[in-house]
């Protein structure tokens, strides 16, 4: 699994352990939702401070 994190347009370097943690948590949250197919190719989350 490949995870990319950007903050304010800047890519934040992630080691393998951090990628696995973020990726696993994100996949678990997304796959627990109704209507999400298990055969997904990409999951994108955008968080904006308001």
C-alpha angles and dihedrals in degrees: 000000000000119000125189122190122193126183118191089344094307119118112234112214112236127193120223094263093053091046090053093049095048092041096048094048092047093049092047092051094046096045091051090063121093116254097025111126118223089225094068120148103198137012120199126190124183120192120191125186110229 
